[in-house]
């Protein structure tokens, strides 16, 4: 029996995932969590074979940071990220953080069991489109030439940019990420340089536009 933990802050999503997973005789949900702190506790106590993790979790630093923390503490745990966000921006980041697969919630209703099986077999799960993109990037080498500006942001910079697009102030972002305001200002400055943004007003406009365009709000 393969034991799986679900980490998602929406009860309905957790219920749907549980129903799909437990339709298989050899898969069982052994625990659920709605935030990063609870997720770490459940994984430590239950010692599951796999964790299915949403990227956008309330009340914590975010799903990517959680994936990194789990991978550091439980390097043998298989992790599958299930997210509402476009894989073109987050899938590769999730794999680098330690996940073994990435699937959008739109695809999950049809492909979740295939994704779970592939990850449990030791393979990486990505959509065909995303797998081709990663392979092309690998064969082209590590040059950043041709990368979009957003892709050049680090995970933390992208997280700050997303929160700016949600209308958060510097103080609010600092509180949410458990960092000081000076650190957030440094991230804001780096983002402006990388995205060729002139001032705080343009940064806010670009962040809001990106958040709405990508469905990150």
PyMOL commands that set and color helices and strands:
alter all, ss='L'
color gray80, all
select helices_A, chain A and resi 11-21+36-46+63-73+87-97+105-120+128-140+150-152+155-165+170-177+181-194+200-214
alter helices_A, ss='H'
color red, helices_A
select strands_A, chain A and resi 2-7+27-33+50-53+78-83+101-104
alter strands_A, ss='S'
color yellow, strands_A
deselect
rebuild
show_as cartoon
